[in-house]
Amino acid sequence: MLAVKDEAGGLSFLVHPDLRKYVREEDRDYLDSLLEDFSERAKLDSEALFQQLCSLAVGPLIPCQVGELLAEYPQLMELSARFVLV
């Protein structure tokens, strides 16, 4: 998953199009619920959600790279070109 801030401060989420292949069946409902929650919370306070996601240390989602500019991460930028908006 990739959380992307736009110039206006809005937050969008991009995921690998085959995400469901990589998530165990018993965890899919939880992940779907989590992504839905992220989308709703991003509308209310995108900056607080972004900061929370950047600082996760436990749980099913742990950031492997955190930054403000996607262009600073060429490998991630290339991979994310295939991602889709959730």
Beta strands, then each sheet from edge to edge (+ up, - down):
strand 1: 2-5
strand 2: 11-15
strand 3: 84-85
sheet 1: 1+ 2- 3+
end
